[in-house]
């Protein structure tokens, strides 16, 4: 698995819109229609539709 990256400002807005805290999530994939995120501590992954 690749290392997650810190979210950009636009990605933080998308994470907040999904009722999540952007400080707790890392970006795994940034697709045009989806955002794949990984929790920093729990290693839980989610997909956010943009």
Order of alpha helices (4+ residues) and beta strands (2+ residues): alpha-beta-beta-beta
